[in-house]
């Protein structure tokens, strides 16, 4: 079981690390999803750091179709 704490949904921004932690995927997978337009683009860039509004990521994730479960 993964004991890594979930990122704070009330935070101003989530980094790629936060998004990966929330989704339970590797950092590189977040980058792949962004490149393939399979998830929302970052809301802002701070140099090379991409950040997302947590509410957007949560909303997107909750509306994603799930394999074998259809759209939830």
Biopython code that builds the backbone (N, CA, C, O; Angstrom):
import numpy as np
from Bio.PDB.StructureBuilder import StructureBuilder

atoms = [
    (1, "UNK", "N", (0.836, -1.182, 0.000)),
    (1, "UNK", "CA", (0.000, 0.000, 0.000)),
    (1, "UNK", "C", (0.881, 1.247, 0.000)),
    (1, "UNK", "O", (1.930, 1.285, 0.643)),
    (2, "UNK", "N", (0.434, 2.261, -0.733)),
    (2, "UNK", "CA", (1.199, 3.489, -0.849)),
    (2, "UNK", "C", (0.894, 4.386, 0.350)),
    (2, "UNK", "O", (-0.258, 4.753, 0.579)),
    (3, "UNK", "N", (1.928, 4.737, 1.112)),
    (3, "UNK", "CA", (1.761, 5.584, 2.287)),
    (3, "UNK", "C", (2.060, 7.054, 2.010)),
    (3, "UNK", "O", (2.090, 7.866, 2.935)),
    (4, "UNK", "N", (2.281, 7.401, 0.738)),
    (4, "UNK", "CA", (2.570, 8.782, 0.390)),
    (4, "UNK", "C", (1.305, 9.614, 0.564)),
    (4, "UNK", "O", (0.253, 9.258, 0.032)),
    (5, "UNK", "N", (1.393, 10.713, 1.300)),
    (5, "UNK", "CA", (0.191, 11.531, 1.508)),
    (5, "UNK", "C", (-0.282, 12.176, 0.204)),
    (5, "UNK", "O", (0.525, 12.524, -0.658)),
    (6, "UNK", "N", (-1.581, 12.325, 0.076)),
    (6, "UNK", "CA", (-2.165, 12.991, -1.086)),
    (6, "UNK", "C", (-1.885, 14.492, -1.008)),
    (6, "UNK", "O", (-1.772, 15.049, 0.084)),
    (7, "UNK", "N", (-1.773, 15.143, -2.161)),
    (7, "UNK", "CA", (-1.559, 16.595, -2.141)),
    (7, "UNK", "C", (-2.813, 17.303, -1.613)),
    (7, "UNK", "O", (-3.921, 16.771, -1.687)),
    (8, "UNK", "N", (-2.618, 18.477, -1.096)),
    (8, "UNK", "CA", (-3.701, 19.265, -0.512)),
    (8, "UNK", "C", (-4.628, 19.793, -1.609)),
    (8, "UNK", "O", (-4.192, 20.582, -2.447)),
    (9, "UNK", "N", (-5.908, 19.373, -1.619)),
    (9, "UNK", "CA", (-6.822, 19.857, -2.655)),
    (9, "UNK", "C", (-7.144, 21.346, -2.505)),
    (9, "UNK", "O", (-7.692, 21.958, -3.423)),
    (10, "UNK", "N", (-6.807, 21.927, -1.359)),
    (10, "UNK", "CA", (-7.051, 23.353, -1.123)),
    (10, "UNK", "C", (-5.831, 24.217, -1.465)),
    (10, "UNK", "O", (-5.872, 25.436, -1.303)),
    (11, "UNK", "N", (-4.749, 23.590, -1.936)),
    (11, "UNK", "CA", (-3.546, 24.346, -2.305)),
    (11, "UNK", "C", (-3.846, 25.258, -3.491)),
    (11, "UNK", "O", (-4.770, 25.000, -4.261)),
    (12, "UNK", "N", (-3.072, 26.311, -3.631)),
    (12, "UNK", "CA", (-3.243, 27.214, -4.770)),
    (12, "UNK", "C", (-2.896, 26.514, -6.074)),
    (12, "UNK", "O", (-3.603, 26.654, -7.072)),
    (13, "UNK", "N", (-1.797, 25.756, -6.057)),
    (13, "UNK", "CA", (-1.320, 25.092, -7.263)),
    (13, "UNK", "C", (-0.791, 23.704, -6.933)),
    (13, "UNK", "O", (-0.326, 23.450, -5.823)),
    (14, "UNK", "N", (-0.870, 22.813, -7.911)),
    (14, "UNK", "CA", (-0.214, 21.510, -7.828)),
    (14, "UNK", "C", (0.881, 21.459, -8.884)),
    (14, "UNK", "O", (0.684, 21.877, -10.025)),
    (15, "UNK", "N", (2.027, 20.945, -8.489)),
    (15, "UNK", "CA", (3.121, 20.714, -9.428)),
    (15, "UNK", "C", (2.889, 19.369, -10.106)),
    (15, "UNK", "O", (1.942, 18.651, -9.785)),
    (16, "UNK", "N", (3.767, 19.041, -11.048)),
    (16, "UNK", "CA", (3.696, 17.737, -11.717)),
    (16, "UNK", "C", (3.787, 16.615, -10.693)),
    (16, "UNK", "O", (3.104, 15.599, -10.821)),
    (17, "UNK", "N", (4.622, 16.792, -9.683)),
    (17, "UNK", "CA", (4.757, 15.789, -8.626)),
    (17, "UNK", "C", (3.440, 15.605, -7.885)),
    (17, "UNK", "O", (3.040, 14.474, -7.611)),
    (18, "UNK", "N", (2.762, 16.703, -7.556)),
    (18, "UNK", "CA", (1.472, 16.616, -6.871)),
    (18, "UNK", "C", (0.435, 15.902, -7.728)),
    (18, "UNK", "O", (-0.307, 15.051, -7.237)),
    (19, "UNK", "N", (0.387, 16.255, -9.020)),
    (19, "UNK", "CA", (-0.579, 15.631, -9.925)),
    (19, "UNK", "C", (-0.315, 14.125, -10.017)),
    (19, "UNK", "O", (-1.246, 13.323, -9.947)),
    (20, "UNK", "N", (0.951, 13.749, -10.172)),
    (20, "UNK", "CA", (1.299, 12.333, -10.252)),
    (20, "UNK", "C", (0.894, 11.603, -8.969)),
    (20, "UNK", "O", (0.346, 10.503, -9.023)),
    (21, "UNK", "N", (1.165, 12.214, -7.829)),
    (21, "UNK", "CA", (0.810, 11.608, -6.547)),
    (21, "UNK", "C", (-0.711, 11.427, -6.447)),
    (21, "UNK", "O", (-1.188, 10.370, -6.034)),
    (22, "UNK", "N", (-1.465, 12.461, -6.828)),
    (22, "UNK", "CA", (-2.925, 12.398, -6.765)),
    (22, "UNK", "C", (-3.469, 11.288, -7.672)),
    (22, "UNK", "O", (-4.372, 10.549, -7.282)),
    (23, "UNK", "N", (-2.914, 11.178, -8.882)),
    (23, "UNK", "CA", (-3.392, 10.184, -9.835)),
    (23, "UNK", "C", (-2.832, 8.789, -9.578)),
    (23, "UNK", "O", (-3.342, 7.805, -10.114)),
    (24, "UNK", "N", (-1.787, 8.702, -8.764)),
    (24, "UNK", "CA", (-1.161, 7.408, -8.487)),
    (24, "UNK", "C", (-0.355, 6.893, -9.670)),
    (24, "UNK", "O", (-0.315, 5.690, -9.927)),
    (25, "UNK", "N", (0.295, 7.819, -10.397)),
    (25, "UNK", "CA", (1.082, 7.452, -11.570)),
    (25, "UNK", "C", (2.486, 8.046, -11.463)),
    (25, "UNK", "O", (2.770, 8.850, -10.575)),
    (26, "UNK", "N", (3.349, 7.636, -12.380)),
    (26, "UNK", "CA", (4.720, 8.127, -12.413)),
    (26, "UNK", "C", (4.761, 9.545, -12.983)),
    (26, "UNK", "O", (3.880, 9.941, -13.745)),
    (27, "UNK", "N", (5.793, 10.304, -12.606)),
    (27, "UNK", "CA", (5.980, 11.660, -13.124)),
    (27, "UNK", "C", (5.990, 11.689, -14.651)),
    (27, "UNK", "O", (5.359, 12.550, -15.264)),
    (28, "UNK", "N", (6.694, 10.763, -15.250)),
    (28, "UNK", "CA", (6.793, 10.723, -16.710)),
    (28, "UNK", "C", (5.452, 10.505, -17.379)),
    (28, "UNK", "O", (5.237, 10.966, -18.500)),
    (29, "UNK", "N", (4.549, 9.811, -16.710)),
    (29, "UNK", "CA", (3.222, 9.573, -17.270)),
    (29, "UNK", "C", (2.432, 10.873, -17.336)),
    (29, "UNK", "O", (1.688, 11.089, -18.292)),
    (30, "UNK", "N", (2.578, 11.740, -16.343)),
    (30, "UNK", "CA", (1.917, 13.049, -16.382)),
    (30, "UNK", "C", (2.417, 13.809, -17.615)),
    (30, "UNK", "O", (1.614, 14.369, -18.361)),
    (31, "UNK", "N", (3.709, 13.831, -17.827)),
    (31, "UNK", "CA", (4.267, 14.527, -18.991)),
    (31, "UNK", "C", (3.733, 13.943, -20.294)),
    (31, "UNK", "O", (3.421, 14.682, -21.228)),
    (32, "UNK", "N", (3.630, 12.625, -20.356)),
    (32, "UNK", "CA", (3.087, 11.970, -21.552)),
    (32, "UNK", "C", (1.634, 12.355, -21.762)),
    (32, "UNK", "O", (1.234, 12.662, -22.885)),
    (33, "UNK", "N", (0.833, 12.343, -20.696)),
    (33, "UNK", "CA", (-0.578, 12.740, -20.806)),
    (33, "UNK", "C", (-0.697, 14.164, -21.336)),
    (33, "UNK", "O", (-1.536, 14.439, -22.194)),
    (34, "UNK", "N", (0.143, 15.076, -20.829)),
    (34, "UNK", "CA", (0.091, 16.475, -21.270)),
    (34, "UNK", "C", (0.483, 16.569, -22.741)),
    (34, "UNK", "O", (-0.194, 17.238, -23.521)),
    (35, "UNK", "N", (1.558, 15.913, -23.119)),
    (35, "UNK", "CA", (2.028, 15.939, -24.506)),
    (35, "UNK", "C", (0.973, 15.406, -25.459)),
    (35, "UNK", "O", (0.800, 15.941, -26.554)),
    (36, "UNK", "N", (0.268, 14.358, -25.056)),
    (36, "UNK", "CA", (-0.765, 13.737, -25.900)),
    (36, "UNK", "C", (-2.142, 14.386, -25.739)),
    (36, "UNK", "O", (-3.126, 13.901, -26.297)),
    (37, "UNK", "N", (-2.213, 15.470, -24.984)),
    (37, "UNK", "CA", (-3.482, 16.167, -24.705)),
    (37, "UNK", "C", (-4.512, 15.221, -24.090)),
    (37, "UNK", "O", (-5.702, 15.296, -24.395)),
    (38, "UNK", "N", (-4.032, 14.328, -23.216)),
    (38, "UNK", "CA", (-4.914, 13.386, -22.528)),
    (38, "UNK", "C", (-5.314, 13.892, -21.146)),
    (38, "UNK", "O", (-6.040, 13.215, -20.419)),
    (39, "UNK", "N", (-4.851, 15.057, -20.795)),
    (39, "UNK", "CA", (-5.233, 15.692, -19.536)),
    (39, "UNK", "C", (-5.135, 17.196, -19.743)),
    (39, "UNK", "O", (-4.553, 17.646, -20.730)),
    (40, "UNK", "N", (-5.693, 17.976, -18.829)),
    (40, "UNK", "CA", (-5.607, 19.436, -18.992)),
    (40, "UNK", "C", (-4.164, 19.921, -19.061)),
    (40, "UNK", "O", (-3.276, 19.402, -18.386)),
    (41, "UNK", "N", (-3.966, 20.917, -19.888)),
    (41, "UNK", "CA", (-2.660, 21.564, -19.959)),
    (41, "UNK", "C", (-2.424, 22.316, -18.644)),
    (41, "UNK", "O", (-3.383, 22.674, -17.959)),
    (42, "UNK", "N", (-1.172, 22.554, -18.291)),
    (42, "UNK", "CA", (-0.897, 23.323, -17.070)),
    (42, "UNK", "C", (-1.553, 24.698, -17.137)),
    (42, "UNK", "O", (-1.699, 25.282, -18.211)),
    (43, "UNK", "N", (-1.943, 25.198, -15.977)),
    (43, "UNK", "CA", (-2.547, 26.521, -15.901)),
    (43, "UNK", "C", (-1.501, 27.623, -15.990)),
    (43, "UNK", "O", (-1.774, 28.711, -16.498)),
    (44, "UNK", "N", (-0.313, 27.339, -15.497)),
    (44, "UNK", "CA", (0.767, 28.332, -15.502)),
    (44, "UNK", "C", (2.098, 27.630, -15.629)),
    (44, "UNK", "O", (2.240, 26.443, -15.338)),
    (45, "UNK", "N", (3.068, 28.406, -16.075)),
    (45, "UNK", "CA", (4.451, 27.951, -16.108)),
    (45, "UNK", "C", (5.275, 28.934, -15.295)),
    (45, "UNK", "O", (5.177, 30.147, -15.480)),
    (46, "UNK", "N", (6.079, 28.403, -14.400)),
    (46, "UNK", "CA", (7.032, 29.206, -13.635)),
    (46, "UNK", "C", (8.408, 28.696, -14.026)),
    (46, "UNK", "O", (8.931, 27.758, -13.425)),
    (47, "UNK", "N", (8.987, 29.326, -15.041)),
    (47, "UNK", "CA", (10.224, 28.796, -15.603)),
    (47, "UNK", "C", (9.891, 27.487, -16.289)),
    (47, "UNK", "O", (9.102, 27.461, -17.233)),
    (48, "UNK", "N", (10.482, 26.408, -15.824)),
    (48, "UNK", "CA", (10.195, 25.081, -16.379)),
    (48, "UNK", "C", (9.180, 24.319, -15.539)),
    (48, "UNK", "O", (8.819, 23.193, -15.881)),
    (49, "UNK", "N", (8.717, 24.912, -14.452)),
    (49, "UNK", "CA", (7.776, 24.243, -13.558)),
    (49, "UNK", "C", (6.345, 24.471, -14.037)),
    (49, "UNK", "O", (5.886, 25.607, -14.159)),
    (50, "UNK", "N", (5.658, 23.374, -14.303)),
    (50, "UNK", "CA", (4.256, 23.439, -14.711)),
    (50, "UNK", "C", (3.395, 23.283, -13.469)),
    (50, "UNK", "O", (3.689, 22.462, -12.600)),
    (51, "UNK", "N", (2.324, 24.077, -13.386)),
    (51, "UNK", "CA", (1.424, 23.973, -12.246)),
    (51, "UNK", "C", (-0.028, 23.974, -12.726)),
    (51, "UNK", "O", (-0.372, 24.576, -13.744)),
    (52, "UNK", "N", (-0.859, 23.281, -11.959)),
    (52, "UNK", "CA", (-2.280, 23.143, -12.255)),
    (52, "UNK", "C", (-3.101, 23.605, -11.071)),
    (52, "UNK", "O", (-2.660, 23.527, -9.924)),
    (53, "UNK", "N", (-4.296, 24.086, -11.356)),
    (53, "UNK", "CA", (-5.291, 24.367, -10.333)),
    (53, "UNK", "C", (-5.812, 23.001, -9.863)),
    (53, "UNK", "O", (-6.338, 22.241, -10.676)),
    (54, "UNK", "N", (-5.677, 22.676, -8.580)),
    (54, "UNK", "CA", (-6.111, 21.365, -8.095)),
    (54, "UNK", "C", (-7.563, 21.031, -8.452)),
    (54, "UNK", "O", (-7.867, 19.887, -8.789)),
    (55, "UNK", "N", (-8.454, 22.013, -8.380)),
    (55, "UNK", "CA", (-9.870, 21.756, -8.687)),
    (55, "UNK", "C", (-10.044, 21.271, -10.125)),
    (55, "UNK", "O", (-10.872, 20.400, -10.391)),
    (56, "UNK", "N", (-9.268, 21.831, -11.051)),
    (56, "UNK", "CA", (-9.350, 21.380, -12.452)),
    (56, "UNK", "C", (-8.885, 19.951, -12.607)),
    (56, "UNK", "O", (-9.504, 19.174, -13.334)),
    (57, "UNK", "N", (-7.799, 19.589, -11.933)),
    (57, "UNK", "CA", (-7.284, 18.222, -12.033)),
    (57, "UNK", "C", (-8.290, 17.250, -11.418)),
    (57, "UNK", "O", (-8.564, 16.195, -11.990)),
    (58, "UNK", "N", (-8.835, 17.598, -10.270)),
    (58, "UNK", "CA", (-9.794, 16.722, -9.597)),
    (58, "UNK", "C", (-11.044, 16.549, -10.461)),
    (58, "UNK", "O", (-11.533, 15.431, -10.627)),
    (59, "UNK", "N", (-11.560, 17.646, -11.010)),
    (59, "UNK", "CA", (-12.748, 17.569, -11.866)),
    (59, "UNK", "C", (-12.480, 16.715, -13.098)),
    (59, "UNK", "O", (-13.289, 15.859, -13.454)),
    (60, "UNK", "N", (-11.340, 16.948, -13.750)),
    (60, "UNK", "CA", (-10.967, 16.153, -14.925)),
    (60, "UNK", "C", (-10.862, 14.678, -14.554)),
    (60, "UNK", "O", (-11.402, 13.819, -15.251)),
    (61, "UNK", "N", (-10.179, 14.391, -13.472)),
    (61, "UNK", "CA", (-9.975, 12.998, -13.062)),
    (61, "UNK", "C", (-11.306, 12.304, -12.756)),
    (61, "UNK", "O", (-11.508, 11.149, -13.131)),
    (62, "UNK", "N", (-12.206, 13.007, -12.079)),
    (62, "UNK", "CA", (-13.504, 12.415, -11.742)),
    (62, "UNK", "C", (-14.386, 12.185, -12.959)),
    (62, "UNK", "O", (-15.307, 11.370, -12.903)),
    (63, "UNK", "N", (-14.124, 12.888, -14.061)),
    (63, "UNK", "CA", (-14.945, 12.727, -15.262)),
    (63, "UNK", "C", (-14.313, 11.782, -16.286)),
    (63, "UNK", "O", (-14.900, 11.532, -17.339)),
    (64, "UNK", "N", (-13.127, 11.257, -15.988)),
    (64, "UNK", "CA", (-12.439, 10.363, -16.916)),
    (64, "UNK", "C", (-13.165, 9.034, -17.034)),
    (64, "UNK", "O", (-13.659, 8.500, -16.041)),
    (65, "UNK", "N", (-13.232, 8.490, -18.266)),
    (65, "UNK", "CA", (-13.754, 7.130, -18.402)),
    (65, "UNK", "C", (-12.769, 6.157, -17.749)),
    (65, "UNK", "O", (-11.558, 6.368, -17.809)),
    (66, "UNK", "N", (-13.267, 5.127, -17.146)),
    (66, "UNK", "CA", (-12.440, 4.110, -16.515)),
    (66, "UNK", "C", (-12.553, 2.810, -17.290)),
    (66, "UNK", "O", (-13.651, 2.380, -17.644)),
    (67, "UNK", "N", (-11.426, 2.195, -17.547)),
    (67, "UNK", "CA", (-11.431, 0.919, -18.285)),
    (67, "UNK", "C", (-12.317, -0.085, -17.573)),
    (67, "UNK", "O", (-12.167, -0.330, -16.376)),
    (68, "UNK", "N", (-13.233, -0.656, -18.318)),
    (68, "UNK", "CA", (-14.127, -1.682, -17.748)),
    (68, "UNK", "C", (-15.248, -1.135, -16.896)),
    (68, "UNK", "O", (-16.084, -1.901, -16.418)),
    (69, "UNK", "N", (-15.290, 0.175, -16.692)),
    (69, "UNK", "CA", (-16.317, 0.756, -15.824)),
    (69, "UNK", "C", (-17.153, 1.795, -16.546)),
    (69, "UNK", "O", (-18.135, 2.291, -15.993)),
    (70, "UNK", "N", (-16.776, 2.138, -17.792)),
    (70, "UNK", "CA", (-17.500, 3.178, -18.506)),
    (70, "UNK", "C", (-17.240, 4.531, -17.881)),
    (70, "UNK", "O", (-16.454, 4.665, -16.943)),
    (71, "UNK", "N", (-17.906, 5.513, -18.413)),
    (71, "UNK", "CA", (-17.737, 6.867, -17.889)),
    (71, "UNK", "C", (-18.443, 6.985, -16.559)),
    (71, "UNK", "O", (-19.596, 6.581, -16.410)),
    (72, "UNK", "N", (-17.735, 7.544, -15.594)),
    (72, "UNK", "CA", (-18.327, 7.693, -14.256)),
    (72, "UNK", "C", (-18.642, 9.117, -13.976)),
    (72, "UNK", "O", (-19.145, 9.438, -12.900)),
]
sb = StructureBuilder()
sb.init_structure("model")
sb.init_model(0)
sb.init_chain("A")
sb.init_seg("    ")
for serial, (resi, resn, name, xyz) in enumerate(atoms, 1):
    if name == "N":
        sb.init_residue(resn, " ", resi, " ")
    sb.init_atom(name, np.array(xyz, "f"), 0.0, 1.0, " ", f" {name:<3s}", serial, name[0])
structure = sb.get_structure()
